[in-house]
Amino acid sequence: MKKTIMILAASVSLATLGACDSGAENAQEQQADTVRDNAEVQADVMEVQAEALDNKTDGMDTAAENAMEDKAEAVREKGDAKADAMEDNADAQDKK
């Protein structure tokens, strides 16, 4: 029984090592995370600016506020798309 557990543990360890990302892939994925985070921060700033455009408390957003919020969402989506492409590239490089 003890020998079986040791063999199983060794197998799991080897499988885990085989699934590890390379240092280069991890670095590229970190860059992708930075791109995504930067886009998120930029979009958040734009949304704060959008809120400042509407000084009424009537619950209705102005056209300018809506336009700025749409631009913020586009920035967020573009950042996500770029980061996703960077992560896909990192995965592909690691498989070579």
C-alpha positions as CSV (number, residue, x, y, z in Angstrom):
1,M,0.0,0.0,0.0
2,K,2.8,2.4,0.9
3,K,4.6,1.6,-2.3
4,T,1.5,2.3,-4.3
5,I,1.0,5.7,-2.7
6,M,4.6,6.6,-3.4
7,I,4.3,5.7,-7.0
8,L,1.0,7.6,-7.3
9,A,2.6,10.7,-5.7
10,A,5.6,10.5,-8.1
11,S,3.3,10.3,-11.0
12,V,1.3,13.3,-9.9
13,S,4.6,15.2,-9.4
14,L,5.8,14.4,-12.9
15,A,2.4,15.3,-14.4
16,T,2.4,18.6,-12.6
17,L,5.9,19.4,-13.9
18,G,4.9,18.7,-17.4
19,A,2.0,21.1,-17.1
20,C,4.1,24.0,-15.9
21,D,4.4,27.1,-18.1
22,S,7.8,28.2,-19.1
23,G,9.3,31.4,-17.7
24,A,8.9,33.1,-21.1
25,E,5.2,32.2,-21.2
26,N,4.7,33.4,-17.7
27,A,6.4,36.7,-18.6
28,Q,4.2,37.1,-21.7
29,E,1.1,36.3,-19.7
30,Q,2.1,38.9,-17.1
31,Q,2.5,41.5,-19.9
32,A,-1.0,40.5,-21.1
33,D,-2.4,41.0,-17.5
34,T,-0.7,44.5,-17.5
35,V,-2.3,45.4,-20.8
36,R,-5.7,44.3,-19.5
37,D,-5.2,46.1,-16.1
38,N,-4.2,49.3,-17.9
39,A,-7.2,49.2,-20.2
40,E,-9.4,48.7,-17.1
41,V,-7.9,51.7,-15.3
42,Q,-8.3,53.9,-18.4
43,A,-11.9,52.8,-18.8
44,D,-12.6,53.5,-15.2
45,V,-11.2,57.0,-15.5
46,M,-13.3,57.6,-18.5
47,E,-16.4,56.4,-16.7
48,V,-15.7,58.9,-13.8
49,Q,-15.3,61.6,-16.4
50,A,-18.6,60.5,-17.9
51,E,-20.3,60.8,-14.5
52,A,-19.0,64.4,-14.2
53,L,-20.7,65.3,-17.5
54,D,-24.1,64.7,-15.9
55,N,-24.6,67.1,-13.0
56,K,-28.4,66.4,-12.7
57,T,-29.8,63.9,-10.2
58,D,-32.8,63.1,-12.3
59,G,-31.7,59.5,-13.0
60,M,-31.3,60.2,-16.7
61,D,-27.9,60.0,-18.4
62,T,-27.0,62.7,-20.9
63,A,-26.0,61.9,-24.4
64,A,-22.5,63.0,-23.6
65,E,-22.3,60.7,-20.6
66,N,-23.6,57.8,-22.6
67,A,-21.1,58.5,-25.4
68,M,-18.2,58.6,-22.9
69,E,-19.4,55.4,-21.3
70,D,-19.6,53.7,-24.7
71,K,-16.0,54.8,-25.4
72,A,-14.9,53.4,-22.0
73,E,-16.5,50.1,-22.8
74,A,-14.7,50.0,-26.2
75,V,-11.4,50.7,-24.5
76,R,-12.0,47.9,-22.0
77,E,-13.0,45.5,-24.8
78,K,-10.0,46.4,-26.9
79,G,-7.7,45.9,-24.0
80,D,-9.2,42.5,-23.3
81,A,-8.9,41.4,-26.9
82,K,-5.3,42.5,-27.1
83,A,-4.5,40.7,-23.8
84,D,-6.3,37.6,-25.0
85,A,-4.2,37.6,-28.2
86,M,-1.0,38.0,-26.2
87,E,-2.0,35.0,-23.9
88,D,-2.8,32.9,-27.0
89,N,0.5,33.8,-28.5
90,A,2.3,32.9,-25.3
91,D,0.5,29.5,-25.1
92,A,1.5,28.8,-28.8
93,Q,5.1,29.8,-28.1
94,D,5.3,27.5,-25.1
95,K,4.0,24.5,-27.2
96,K,6.9,24.8,-29.7
